[in-house]
Amino acid sequence: MGAGFSSSRGGAQVCNCRVDDQVRAGQSQSLDSLYLRGLHYQIQRTQGKLLRVVTGTVFDVAVDIRRSSPTFSRWVGVVLSEQNHAMLWVPPGFAHGFLVLSESADFLYRCTDFYAPAYERTIRWNDADLGVKWPLPNGLEPVLSAKDAVAGGFRDAECFP
């Protein structure tokens, strides 16, 4: 059965059900231009995520936080939009974040494990060691949640082996 929430920044609707190796499907809405979420991950009950934007445009980021990986600490960023119909697979062991580039955006997503708030971790979106090149207009700051505004740096992050 589905569950959801709403706030002044948007909302989400999720369905916790197993479909092949995907156990959670949902829709997320962001109502603020320049709303930035992340970088988030779960240190246990790790999640792979398949993401698609159905309304609006976002810059979506995945950061490899697996210490044993040859691409440890590297990031990839792609534009997902209703026009390009692109999808992004964020594997388990990666942190995920996004920046809304349009007035609002609606995501569809599927996850490989359930949300486990006790294991959720956040890395500061603008961490200098990661150097993510967020496409923010000159002089403008993103809209952040309270959790993202106080996130710690990458050097102090709990990473995967």
TAWO-V288925 format. One record per backbone hydrogen bond with DSSP energy under -1.0 kcal/mol. CO is the residue of the C=O (numbers start at 1). NH is the residue of the N-H. E is the energy in kcal/mol with one decimal. If there is no record, write none. Layout:
# TAWO-V288925
{{CO	NH	E} {CO	NH	E}}
This chain:
# TAWO-V288925
{{3	14	-3.1} {5	12	-2.1} {9	31	-4.4} {10	7	-3.4} {11	29	-3.5} {12	5	-1.8} {13	27	-2.8} {14	3	-2.0} {15	17	-1.0} {15	25	-2.2} {19	22	-2.5} {22	19	-4.0} {23	17	-1.9} {24	111	-3.0} {25	15	-3.1} {26	109	-2.4} {27	13	-2.7} {28	107	-3.3} {29	11	-1.3} {30	105	-2.3} {32	35	-1.4} {34	143	-2.7} {35	100	-2.5} {37	98	-2.2} {39	123	-2.6} {40	96	-2.6} {41	121	-3.3} {48	112	-1.8} {49	90	-3.3} {50	110	-1.8} {51	88	-2.0} {52	108	-3.0} {55	106	-2.4} {56	82	-1.9} {57	101	-2.6} {57	102	-1.3} {58	80	-2.4} {59	99	-2.3} {60	78	-2.4} {61	97	-2.1} {62	76	-2.2} {63	95	-2.6} {64	73	-3.1} {65	160	-2.5} {66	69	-2.3} {69	72	-1.6} {71	74	-2.3} {74	64	-2.5} {76	62	-2.2} {78	60	-3.3} {80	58	-2.7} {81	85	-1.5} {88	51	-2.7} {90	49	-2.6} {91	94	-1.2} {93	65	-2.1} {95	63	-2.5} {96	40	-3.1} {97	61	-3.2} {98	37	-2.6} {99	59	-2.7} {100	34	-2.5} {105	30	-2.9} {106	54	-2.6} {106	55	-1.3} {107	28	-1.7} {108	52	-2.1} {109	26	-2.5} {110	50	-2.6} {111	23	-2.1} {111	24	-1.6} {116	119	-2.2} {119	43	-2.5} {121	41	-1.8} {124	127	-1.5} {127	131	-2.4} {132	134	-1.3} {134	136	-2.1} {137	140	-2.3} {143	36	-3.0} {145	149	-2.0} {148	151	-1.0} {152	124	-3.4} {154	157	-1.5} {160	67	-2.6}}
